[in-house]
Amino acid sequence: MLKKERLFTPGPTPLHPRVQEALSRPIPHHRSEEFRGTFRECRAGLARFLKTSHDVLILSCSGSGAMEAAVVNTVAPGQAMLALVAGHFGQRWAEIGRAHARDVRVLEAPWGEAVSPSDVARALDRDSAIRAVFVQLSESSTGARHDVEALAGVTRDRPGTLLVVDAISGAGAMPLETEAWGVDVVVVGSQKALSLPPGLAFMAVGPKAWAQIERCSSPRFYFDLLRETDVGGFPLSPEMVGQSASTGKVYAPYDEDVIPTAQAMWQ
């Protein structure tokens, strides 16, 4: 008798059947035209998923790797960043910043609540040196949701301050209008609402963020986002070529069924 495992966890989530089928195929070489074509499909599908016409990058790492990439590419050593901490993963933003010698400022809310956008506005009014605000869409350690739309309203007209959103557990499960709201960077993991295996991370990067990334003097190599803009493929050999080959095939049905269902459950 076949035994079907069901995962009732924040992530990894059960694999979509189309992903399982795609992963059973032979993998293409990541420098082949076949792979480049699929890679472009993946990026276009991810842009639709994240509601943006701007760049979406595919990184071969966990969601936490993309969080680290967001910090080291947007804030230089010694520069100020503001971490909104309302749970374990908000603390991770602060930990990453300190590990890379950033000047980490913290705004906290009790676990189970969210940091108020008005408190963020006051903090930025007091300190114009803050280069970026880092926040979770969904703080999965508590289930709290930050009002990203309102936070984007605070940062949107501040030319020197970005809004960077960890949407690893939220994208696809609750509303997120990346471009319409004016979110500068969004980080997503493959193993949550997208129902892909762990091992890939996705980043939506807007023009305001690219301008700051180009100016940022932070040393980086593997997570240098400027090298990730080649639409033909990964700059380095990816860990999960098979996963990447599968992603471009599954976004259309997500728009039709999985995402609306998840968002209805959240509401």
QUILINJO-V539320 format. One record per residue. N is the residue number from 1. RES is the residue in one letter. PSI is psi in whole degrees, -180 to 180 (999 if undefined). OMEGA is omega as a letter, one per 30 degrees, with the letter a starting at -180 (NA if undefined). Layout:
# QUILINJO-V539320
N|RES|PSI|OMEGA ; N|RES|PSI|OMEGA
This chain:
# QUILINJO-V539320
1|M|133|l ; 2|L|136|l ; 3|K|122|a ; 4|K|118|l ; 5|E|137|l ; 6|R|126|a ; 7|L|116|l ; 8|F|67|a ; 9|T|160|l ; 10|P|-22|a ; 11|G|140|g ; 12|P|152|l ; 13|T|164|l ; 14|P|142|a ; 15|L|138|l ; 16|H|140|a ; 17|P|-35|l ; 18|R|-32|l ; 19|V|-44|l ; 20|Q|-41|a ; 21|E|-42|a ; 22|A|-37|a ; 23|L|-14|l ; 24|S|-9|a ; 25|R|158|l ; 26|P|143|a ; 27|I|144|l ; 28|P|161|l ; 29|H|141|a ; 30|H|2|l ; 31|R|12|a ; 32|S|160|l ; 33|E|-34|l ; 34|E|-48|a ; 35|F|-42|a ; 36|R|-41|l ; 37|G|-44|l ; 38|T|-38|l ; 39|F|-42|l ; 40|R|-39|l ; 41|E|-41|a ; 42|C|-47|a ; 43|R|-38|l ; 44|A|-41|l ; 45|G|-41|l ; 46|L|-35|l ; 47|A|-40|l ; 48|R|-43|a ; 49|F|-40|a ; 50|L|5|l ; 51|K|56|l ; 52|T|149|l ; 53|S|2|a ; 54|H|-175|a ; 55|D|140|l ; 56|V|128|a ; 57|L|149|l ; 58|I|119|a ; 59|L|142|l ; 60|S|84|a ; 61|C|178|l ; 62|S|173|l ; 63|G|-37|l ; 64|S|-32|l ; 65|G|-41|l ; 66|A|-34|l ; 67|M|-45|l ; 68|E|-41|l ; 69|A|-39|a ; 70|A|-40|a ; 71|V|-52|a ; 72|V|-19|l ; 73|N|-17|a ; 74|T|-21|a ; 75|V|126|a ; 76|A|159|l ; 77|P|133|a ; 78|G|-18|l ; 79|Q|159|a ; 80|A|139|l ; 81|M|154|a ; 82|L|117|l ; 83|A|127|l ; 84|L|114|a ; 85|V|113|l ; 86|A|21|a ; 87|G|-171|a ; 88|H|-42|a ; 89|F|-23|l ; 90|G|-39|l ; 91|Q|-33|a ; 92|R|-38|l ; 93|W|-47|a ; 94|A|-41|a ; 95|E|-42|l ; 96|I|-45|l ; 97|G|-45|a ; 98|R|-38|l ; 99|A|-27|a ; 100|H|21|l ; 101|A|34|l ; 102|R|156|l ; 103|D|94|a ; 104|V|119|l ; 105|R|148|a ; 106|V|135|l ; 107|L|125|a ; 108|E|152|l ; 109|A|153|l ; 110|P|143|l ; 111|W|132|a ; 112|G|-12|l ; 113|E|-178|a ; 114|A|154|l ; 115|V|134|a ; 116|S|134|l ; 117|P|-33|l ; 118|S|-35|l ; 119|D|-37|l ; 120|V|-43|l ; 121|A|-42|l ; 122|R|-40|l ; 123|A|-40|l ; 124|L|-33|l ; 125|D|-36|a ; 126|R|-29|a ; 127|D|96|a ; 128|S|-4|a ; 129|A|-11|a ; 130|I|122|a ; 131|R|-25|a ; 132|A|148|l ; 133|V|129|a ; 134|F|130|a ; 135|V|161|l ; 136|Q|139|l ; 137|L|-53|l ; 138|S|118|l ; 139|E|94|a ; 140|S|-14|l ; 141|S|-19|a ; 142|T|-20|a ; 143|G|2|a ; 144|A|149|l ; 145|R|130|l ; 146|H|148|l ; 147|D|82|a ; 148|V|-36|l ; 149|E|-45|l ; 150|A|-38|l ; 151|L|-39|l ; 152|A|-34|l ; 153|G|-28|l ; 154|V|-41|a ; 155|T|-20|a ; 156|R|-41|a ; 157|D|16|l ; 158|R|102|a ; 159|P|-24|a ; 160|G|8|a ; 161|T|125|l ; 162|L|160|l ; 163|L|120|a ; 164|V|122|a ; 165|V|123|l ; 166|D|105|l ; 167|A|30|a ; 168|I|-45|a ; 169|S|-3|a ; 170|G|-35|a ; 171|A|128|a ; 172|G|-15|a ; 173|A|-14|l ; 174|M|161|a ; 175|P|137|l ; 176|L|107|l ; 177|E|84|a ; 178|T|-56|a ; 179|E|-44|a ; 180|A|-36|l ; 181|W|-23|a ; 182|G|34|l ; 183|V|132|a ; 184|D|-41|l ; 185|V|133|l ; 186|V|134|l ; 187|V|132|a ; 188|V|146|l ; 189|G|152|a ; 190|S|-23|a ; 191|Q|14|a ; 192|K|-117|a ; 193|A|-22|l ; 194|L|-14|l ; 195|S|39|l ; 196|L|164|l ; 197|P|158|l ; 198|P|157|l ; 199|G|-9|l ; 200|L|149|l ; 201|A|152|a ; 202|F|142|l ; 203|M|125|l ; 204|A|128|a ; 205|V|121|a ; 206|G|172|a ; 207|P|-37|l ; 208|K|-39|l ; 209|A|-42|l ; 210|W|-40|l ; 211|A|-40|l ; 212|Q|-37|l ; 213|I|-41|a ; 214|E|-30|l ; 215|R|-18|a ; 216|C|128|a ; 217|S|10|a ; 218|S|132|l ; 219|P|137|l ; 220|R|154|l ; 221|F|-74|a ; 222|Y|-37|a ; 223|F|33|l ; 224|D|104|a ; 225|L|-23|l ; 226|L|-26|l ; 227|R|-10|a ; 228|E|5|a ; 229|T|-6|l ; 230|D|117|a ; 231|V|-4|a ; 232|G|-10|l ; 233|G|-171|l ; 234|F|144|l ; 235|P|-27|l ; 236|L|165|l ; 237|S|122|a ; 238|P|150|l ; 239|E|-37|a ; 240|M|61|a ; 241|V|-42|a ; 242|G|-40|l ; 243|Q|-44|a ; 244|S|-38|l ; 245|A|-25|a ; 246|S|-26|a ; 247|T|-38|a ; 248|G|-13|a ; 249|K|-6|a ; 250|V|-4|a ; 251|Y|-33|a ; 252|A|-50|l ; 253|P|-24|l ; 254|Y|-40|l ; 255|D|-32|a ; 256|E|-34|a ; 257|D|-53|a ; 258|V|-48|a ; 259|I|-49|l ; 260|P|-37|l ; 261|T|-46|a ; 262|A|-41|a ; 263|Q|-33|l ; 264|A|-39|l ; 265|M|-40|l ; 266|W|-42|a ; 267|Q|999|NA
